[in-house]
Amino acid sequence: MKGLYCQLAESNEVIKFVFQDKESPRSVRDHYVKLQVKVCAFSPVNTKLLTELKLKKDFLPIGREVAGVVLEVGPKVRFFKPNDEVVGILPLDFEESGLSNTLLVHEHSLVTKPDKVSWVDAAGTIRDGLRAYMALHTHSHVSAGTTVLVMEGANPFGTIVIQLAHHRGAKVISTAGNLEDKQYLEGLRPTVGIRQPLVARAINLSDRKVDLVDSCLEETGGLGVNIVVDCGVQLYSKEDDPTVKQHLPHKHDILSLLAVASHWVTTEENLQLDPPDSRFLFHKGATISFLNEEVWQLSNMQQGRYLHILKDVMEKLSSGIFRPQLDEPIPIYEATVAMEMVQKKQVRKKQVVQL
């Protein structure tokens, strides 16, 4: 049985993605189910995190977001039966690639896929949906009347965050890195309810005449934004570090546009705050949270809550509240090239492989 794996160098840089032959799954035991994989979605591999957790291997399995059919269940399985359609995220220490034809998966890693949801949509939405829930519910408290700023909202994760925030009654502001993304954001409409724009204001950061802080303060009447969800930030100015990505906001800009008692949810794992930055947050009574969806896999204390979120993501996908930004499914023989592009963040849409 073949699966896709990545081989790492000592510097933790991904060298290449290769297919490897592995033994077929053994007999089903206890709380495990035998899953026939229909679709697998790709996300970048956090090699640094795997090394820190001592999970680094010569070959790391690729493809953890899977959807498929239950072929067989273990004697202690309570939630599923053969022929059930399921979707889930494989554990961080899972030994097999999601591109394998069959897998042995613990039942607590899976939830039922609604009949109205396609295999592609299910696998392509499950992880971004989880991250959106963490950003807007676990770390912050989105509700009607709040203002949410979604950085780079035209990417697959940002699109789900926008849809969830709008569904909760929040006013959404989003940034775009170019005119095409700005037009995409301005064209977003809900499939249910009033067909008003999902994004109240789309800010094109490639336009040098546009200032992020001024635009947000203008949109909020000078009060600032209640919740910020970023896709990374600039820690230094261009003069200090010429390699910084100009489409990312500077940390001082985000601090300046926060409202009183606001929440900043960041994906920047190396965020550094100087004493003046901390003082600024103290004056506003604002908080910073780090978005790391792997925490659910590292502790099973809140396994029930985790599964509840995954089920809710599927329900919103089934009802049309979530509409994922997916590329056309690719055949398995193109998986290597697709994963290389995902790892280098050279794709605009979610990549999914149909087996």
Salt bridges, closest charged atoms under 4 A:
GLU65 OE1 - LYS350 NZ 2.96
ASP84 OD1 - LYS81 NZ 3.15
GLU85 OE1 - LYS113 NZ 3.03
GLU95 OE1 - LYS57 NZ 3.36
GLU107 OE2 - HIS31 ND1 2.97
GLU152 OE2 - HIS247 NE2 3.54
ASP181 OD1 - ARG348 NH2 2.28
GLU186 OE2 - LYS182 NZ 2.53
GLU218 OE1 - ARG201 NH2 3.64
GLU219 OE2 - LYS171 NZ 3.07
GLU219 OE1 - ARG201 NH1 3.36
ASP274 OD2 - LYS251 NZ 3.96
ASP277 OD2 - LYS251 NZ 3.67
ASP277 OD1 - HIS252 NE2 3.36
GLU293 OE2 - ARG127 NH2 2.76
GLU293 OE1 - ARG131 NE 3.38
GLU294 OE2 - ARG64 NH1 2.85
GLU294 OE2 - ARG127 NH2 2.87
ASP312 OD2 - LYS316 NZ 3.11
